[in-house]
């Protein structure tokens, strides 16, 4: 089975090539209109059956990437509804419409086999109120002892409101879900045992904090991500067999499936020089993290550990979102704002001169690795970092190695990005770092092409990325 890559190269506006499946999905309403759902009267008479788990999937992609939505429907169909697990899907189509399904099990690759239980001619995929309405409906119609919510679409970490980086769940409608609205969704629709953010760069301290403790396990990636297709079957199959399994066991099963899928189906040719990371974190501990970070950052500033912090800024493993060019041309992640938090704390502790900072760095690293992160997956060593060793489960805003003038307001907007920046003291800490970091600025705004695209290898149906020419910024005066 051939995988199609979701590059999420937001700054450059590059999209992965769509397959024949995408064309079929774009014409879904014409090709495969949903079968007639049961009448309201008949539905009211039937009492919903209480099951062990209800897995709620909310998914959508823009037209050029609608093949990814096709694969979501295919994956949820392969998992299917069982005697103990409901697999419920709301799919938002490129046309702007949406349908809700109770996905029946199928072994075929045809995602159009299940009847639509509800249909909307126009529905804004990126309106958090529509997410809330779907979750409420799913919980009412398909009650269970445990709930998992999977949000499937584009993501850009804490960054929202500039260019095409808009928080989460954007690209298939006019709006987007702000990270601060994640708490509203969970508060208004109910706590979930597992929240999966199958979007790029969403496994961040800033995002996890916004769940407010209303999610048991939070599953996501620190990096640009290709959404795993087999995660539905992995999760559904595991909780079917062990409905009351502990969080660590569920996380291990899902991560093992993702690892197998990426190693066997996605990464054999490794043409992109990308690493991959997925992790599962404890939602309650994600809220506690803010207080620990405030205590740690205050100690670092009091001790004036500028050399240790500069070393950490220059050597921390960074991820591809919120830099100038998410994947290319910033292969070294020089302009990337997102870095692994645990790796950063470890580097500061290694170079710190004071005993207090060393001790607090070690305690922060212990908390993240032993209490916050339930399970993690880091695949491949790349030229900009070792994912196996240093992708430790959760990222955070860290000033870039090179000052990026495009766009100019990214760092300035961090203090207003949400409750975490304030409550953790991280906005103050990043401001302190920006006050002494010396960063070259080698990217000229005037050199930015308006319509840049990478050449494509049509035979292999993929982009040709110059990963061997390190560092590579085709229109810069890089030193």
Helices and strands as residue ranges (DSSP letters): H 20-26, H 28-31, H 40-45, E 51-60, G 63-65, H 66-79, E 85-92, E 98-102, E 116-120, H 128-141, E 144-152, H 180-189, E 192-198, H 205-209, E 215-220, H 231-241, H 247-261, I 262-266, E 276-282, H 283-303, H 306-315, E 318-319, E 338-340, H 341-351, H 355-367, I 368-372, E 373-379, E 381-382, E 385-386, H 387-390, E 395-397, G 414-416, H 419-423, H 426-434, G 445-447, E 456-457, E 462-463
